[in-house]
Amino acid sequence: MEVIKRCFRFPQYKSAVPIMDALYNLGLEEMENAIEPDSTFRTGKEWAGVWTRDISYSIILSMATLQPKVAQYSSEKLKIIVSFRIQGQEVLGRSLLTG
């Protein structure tokens, strides 16, 4: 199974409850599928760019450990967006960075 092959580079989880093992592997698959071409985490199917709540929460939960570079790129991109908001400019996610 492709998911299993892709997940081997991450810490493995094995329990006496198969559904827990499957949920763990599903989480790894979801994380892999959430990486954008610009190496940031996608926050949702219909939402481009990085969003403070989603990225911060994901990084805190463990994605910084499992995907340190993607977490770093997402944080750096978020920092750019936040700095423009602080300066009083309206920012709608991707607009400053992708046009």
N, C-alpha and C positions, 0 to 999 in steps of 0.2 A: 504494500500500500504506500502511495506517494507521501502521505502525511507522516507515516512512521519514519520513512527514510529521511525526510527533511528535519524531523524533530530530534534525531539522534545527537545533534551537536549541542543540544540543551540538556540541562539536568533531567534525569529520568525519574519517574515516580511510579512505584509499583505497590499496590495495596491488596488486601484481601477482597476488596469490593471493585469488581470490574468497571462499574459505571463511573466510579471516581477516577480510575485510570483513563477512561475514555474522555471524561470531562477535562482532565488535565491536558491530554493530547489535543483536544479541541481548542483549548485556550492557546496552546502553542501555535496551532494552525491559524487561528484568528489573528494572533500577533504577527505572524509572517505575512498574512494577507493584507494587513493594515499598513504596510510600508509603501510609501509613495515612491515614484521614480526619483524624486529629489532627496531621498533618504530621510524623510520625516514620517512620523506616524499620521495616518489618516484618521480623522476623528469621526467620520460617518460617511455613509454612502452618498448623501446629497450635500455634504459640507466639505469644501476644499479648504486647504490651509490648516493652520494649527490653532487650537482654542485652549485658553488658559486652564479651565477646569479639567477638560479631558486629558490633556497632556500631563498636567501636574499630577493628577490622580493616578494615571497609568504608570508614570515614572516612579512614584512613591510605592505603588503596589509591587513592582518587581521588574518592570521592563528595562529599567536602567541597568539591572544586573544581567538580564538576558540579551539585551540589545543596546550596549553602552553607546555606540556611535550614533545610532538612530535617535536615542534619547538625547544625546548631546546636540545633534543637528536640530531636532525639534525644539529644544530649549533655546538654542541660539536664534532660531527663526521667530519664536515667540517673543524673545527679548526685543527684537527689532519692531514687531507689531506693537508691543506695550509701550515702547519708548515714543512711538509716533502718537499714540493715544494720549500720553501724558502731555505732549506738546500741543494738545488741543486740536489735532487733526482727526477727522473721521476716517476710520479704517474698517473695511469690511473684509476681514480675513486675507484672502489672497490678493486683493487689489494692489497693495504696495509692492508685492514681491513678484507677482506674475502678470501684472497689467490688468 
